[in-house]
Amino acid sequence: MNNSKHATLVVMAAGMGSRYGGVKQLDSFGPDGEIIMDYSIFDAIKAGFDKVVVIIRKDIEADFMEVIGKRLKEKAGVPVFYAYQDMNDLPDGYTVPAERTKPWGTGQAVLSARQFVNEPFLVINSDDFYGRDPYKKIYDFLTSRDNDDNKAHFCMAGYKLGNTLSDNGTVTRGICSKNGDNFLSTIKETFSIREENGIVSGTDEQGHSVSLGLDDIASMNMMGFTPAIFEELHSKFEIFLESLDKKDPLKTEYLLPEIVGEMIGEGKADMKILDTDAHWYGVTYKEDKPSVKAAFEKLTAEGVYAKNLWNK
């Protein structure tokens, strides 16, 4: 039984660019200039997470510290560490293919945080607002789960698809199927999802039309893990690199959900879906920004957040 109440929040922010280029992750949304990540870290700490690891790239460190890093250092009240996703951070004996500029993906990003994480942890995207409810549910799961049966017990927030759509265009979502005990069976990447007159549709990886429901479960890449995943991420990364020549060595990515799927298929892990009625907000399209700002204004007016967030 995991009797420790320690748990870490890992924020994937390596995709950020310069704050001068209008990059959505560094846009201000709150009344006091807060960016989406401010609210995510605030909610996680309020739920019980007592350490934060932010994954960034070395070349954006100065911009990141200017926009949010200094504020976190002064206001968060918990230790904040920085891990750097580097294309050259590869297992011994491997090198980056010539001409590759694309990062290795979310699997390698999480692996880059390994030196700072020795306890259960939650992984989130830096530019997604998840709502407060799933942080508490994931924290409680991570700090109370029995991990003594030679199987890794992971979890994820399960959003109602209807709570994750955009009014301004189609979206891509991982649509989840589960067994009777609410454990994840599969995640199917589904594209061009839209709702018209209460009818939701999208396309699968083969381009075939699929019918969906507003209550279907969508993964928004909010997943809870134990440190057991690091060994798997490392060993499977070597396998991924070995097979690069059979794929597109310049663009193929090593993706966290695929590794989780493999571990479930191999019987090495299970993933509990923790259902939430929370609304997800993000800026898929620039036209989404006013509605996201309005959502934060409403939450502030309702007293969920203070006007000066970190002074609450």
N, C-alpha and C positions, 0 to 999 in steps of 0.2 A: 504494500500500500504506500502511495506517495503521501507522506505526512507533512512534507514541506509546503509552505504556502508561497514559495518563491516562484515567479514566472516572469518571463521576459517578452517584451514586444519587439519584433524585428520588422522594420519598415523598409520596403524595397523602393529606394529613391535613386538608383543608379541611372534611371532613364531621364532624369532631369537635365535640362540644358541651361544656358545662360538666362538669367532673369530679365535681360534686356530684349530677349527675342519673343516675348509674349508667351512663354511656355506656361501651359495651364497649371502645372504643379506649383508654380511660384506666384500665381495670381492671388490677390487678396480677395477674400469672400466675407470675412467677418467685419463687424462694425469698427474694430480697432486695428484693421489691417491683417487679421489672422488669415493664414492659408489653410487649406483643407487639412493638412497634416497636423496643424495645431490642435484641431478638434479631435482627431484620431488619437493622438498621444494623450491628450487631456482625458478622454473617455477611458482609455486603457488604464491609466494610472488610477482613476477613480474606481475602476472595477477591481483593482488589486495588483496589477502588474507593477513590479518594483525595479525594473531595469529596462532600458531602451537601447537597442542597437539599430543604427541607421546605416543602410548600405548605400554608399554613394560612389562616384568616381572621383579620383584625385583631382582631375582638372576642373571639377565644379565646386571644390571644397570652399573656396573663397566666397563665391556667390551664395552657396548654401548657408554658410555661417552668418553672412550678412542678413539674409532674409529670415532665417528661423533659428539657426544654430546657437547664436548668442542668447537669444530669448530662452531656448530650452535649458541652456547651462544655468541661467539665472533663476528660472521660474519652475522648472519641472519638478524639482524636489526629489528626484531619483537619479542614479548614475546614468549617463548617456555616453555611449561609445560609438565610434565610427569604424565601419568595415569598408574596405575599398574593393569594388569589383574591378578586376584587372584582367584583360584578355590573356595576359601572359601567366596568370595564376593557374597553371596546369599541372597534372601529375608528372612525376619525374619521367623524362624520356620523350615527352610530347612537346611540340612547338606549334605556334599559330600558323595556319596555312598562309602562304604568300598571297597578298592582296585582300585578305579577309579584314573587314572593318566592322562588321556587325558583332555586337556582344554575344556571348555564349548563351544567354537566356536565364530564366528564373532559377533553374536548377543550380547553375554555377553561382548565381547571386547569393542564394541562401547558403551554399557551401562556403562562401567567403566570410560568413559570420561565425564560423565554427570556433574560432579561438576565444570568442567572448561569451559563448553560450554553453552552460553545463546543466541547465535546468529545463523544464518544459517551456515551450515558447510558441507564440502566435506570430504568424507571418501575414502582413497586409501590404496592399499597394499604397504608395504615398499619395496618390491623387484621387482616392476613393473615400467618400464619407459613408460610414457603415451604420451609424446610429449606435446608441449606447447599449441597447439590450444584448446584442451578441457578444460584446466584450465580457460582460459578467458571466454569461452562460459558458463561454469558452474558458475563462479563468477558473470557474468552479470545476469544470471537467478536468482541466489539466492538473489541478492541485488536489484532486481527490481520487484519481483513477488508479486502480491496481495494475502495475506494470511488471508483475513477477511471474508471468506465465509464458515467457520466451516469445512474446508477440508484442509488437509495438501498437499502442492504442492512440490513434490520431482522431481529430475531429474537425469539423468545418461548419461554418454558418450556412444554413440553407435558406435562401431568400425566395419569396414568392416572385415568380417571373414578372408579374404585373407591377411589382414594387421596384423594378430595376430598368424600366423602359424609358426611352427618350421621346419627347413630343416633337423632336426636330429631325428625326431620321431613324434608320434601322440600326440595330445593335447586334453584336456577337456575344453569345453567352454559352457557358458550359451547362447543358441541361442534364440534371442528375436523375438516375434511377436508384432505387434503394430496396432493401429487403424488408421483411415485416418488422424487424427490430430497429429500423431506422439507420441501418448501416449502408454506406455507399456501395452500390454495385458497379455503376459505370458513370462516367461523365462524357457526354457527346458534344463536341464543339458544334454549335449551330449558328448559322450566319443569317444576315439580312432579316432579323426578327422584327416584325412590326405588328401593331394592333390596329384593326379597322373595324369599327362597329362591334367591338367586343370579341372579334375573331382574331386569334393570334396565329401567325404563320412564320415560317422561316425556311432555310434550305440546309441540307446536310452537307457533309464533306464531298459527296459526289455530285452536288448541285441539284439534288432532288428536293421537291417541295415537301415540307413536313408540317403537320398540324400540331399546334401547341395550345396550352391552356394558361390562363392568368395565374393559376395556383401551382403550375409546374415548379419544381425546385431548381433554382439557378445557383451555380457556384460563382461567387464574386472574388475568388482567390483570397478568402479569409480563412486560413487553416491553422489548426493547432497541432504541434508536434512534440515528440520527445527527442532528446539528443541522439537517439538510435538512428535517426534518419541520416545523420552526417556520414556514417560509414557506408550506407547504401548510396548516398549521393556521390561519394568518392569512387566507389567501385564501379558503379554504373556509368560514371563520367568516363572512365577508362574504356569501357565497352563502347560508349558513344563515339569517342575519339577514334577507336580502332575501325569503326564502320563508316567514318566520314567519307571515304572515297566512293562509297556506294550511294551517297546522297549528294547534296550540294554543299561542298566544303566551305563555301563562302557565305552561305545564308542559313543553313540548318541550325536550329537552336535546341539546347538541352533544357527541357521544360519540366518544372516541378510537378504539375498534375500528371504527366506521363510517368514519372518515377513513382509517384504514389500509386497510380494504377497498376504498375508492375509489381510493387510490393504487395498490394492486395491480392493480385492474381497468384503470386507465389506463396501466399499464406503467411507472409512475414508481418503483415499489418492489417488492421481494420480501421475504418474511418467512420465515426459516428456523425450523423447529420443532426445538428442542433437547429431546429426550426426557429425562425424569427419572423415577426411581423414588421420588423423595422424597414424603413424606406432607405434604399441606397441612392446616393446622389453622386454624380460625377459629370465631368464636362467632356462628353463624347464629341459634341459639336460646339463651336463657339457660341451658337445661339442658346446653348444650355445655361450659360453663365448667369443670366438674369434670374432664372428660376432657382438655381442653386443659391444665389445670394439671398433671394426671397425666403428660401427655406431656413437659412441661418438667421435671418431677421425675425422670422416667426418663432423659431426656437428660443431666440434671445428674449423676445417679447413675452414668451410663456414662462420665462425664468429657468429654462433648462440650462442655458449658458448666461454668464454675466457679459455685459457690454465690453468689459475689459477682462477677457477670458481667464487669464492666468492669475488674476488677483482675487478670483472667487474663492 
